[in-house]
Amino acid sequence: MLYDTDSAELIDFAKRWSDLGDAVAEQVERVLDDVRLAAGLNPDRADLEVNPNAITLARERLGGLNEEIDQAFEEYFSLLAEARS
């Protein structure tokens, strides 16, 4: 997986990830874990366990760098909207 990534892109991602800070990175990891383990977030708890502002910030900083992360963000916001309606 990482062998397909250009070294400059990998360094750029690492810098952006580091700039998120621990609290936001933890929220991103929680979203990714939910998507991987459950093939989607539980709409009943999407807005309770993950801070939407943290994911918005992460999407702004990391968006476009990794397809899997982008998809997880989209799924999170879709399920969050569903949970709030």
N, C-alpha and C positions, 0 to 999 in steps of 0.2 A: 504494500500500500504506500508506504513512504518513499519507496524507490521510484515511484512514478512522479514524485513531487520535485520540482526544481528547488535547489538549495536556497535560492533567494526567496522563493515563495514560502518555504518552510520557516526561514528566519523571520520573514514578515509576519506570518501567522503567530509565531512564538512571541514576538514583541507585542502584537495586538492582544493576545491572550493574557500576557503578563500585565498589560495596562488595564485590563478589566478589574483587577483586584480580586482578593479572595472571596468576598461576599457574592459578587456577580458571577464569578467563575463557578462557585458552588451551585448557584441557581441553574446555570447552563448545564452543568453535569447532571443535576436532578432531572431536567427536561430530557436530556439525551438518554439517561438510564431508563426513564419511563417509556420512551419511544422504543428503545431496544428490547426491554423486557416484556412490555405489554402490547407492543405494536400500536401504541397510542396512549395518550394520557387519559386518566379517568376524569371525565367531565365534572363529576361531583366534587373533585378535590383540586382541579386545575388552578383555581384562583385562591386556594387556601395554602398550598404548600410551596408555590413558586411565585415570586414577586414579579408581576408583569413589567414593572419599570426596569428591573434588572435584565429581563429578556429583551426588552426594547433597546436598551443600551448595548447589549451584546450583539443584537442583530445589526445595529448601526455600525459597530466597529468590526464585526467579523463577517458580515453579509457578503456573499459572493466568493468567499475563500474556500468553502467546503460544501459540497452539495448535500451531504448527510446532515450537517448542522443547519443549513438553510431549510431543509425539509422539516427538521424537528421544530424549528422556530415557527414555520407556517402551520404545522399541525397543532402546536401549542396554542397559537392565537385563534385558530379555528375552533378548537375545543373550548377555549376560554369564552369565546363569544357564544358558543352553544350553551355553556353552563350558566351564563348570565342572562340568557333569554328565557 
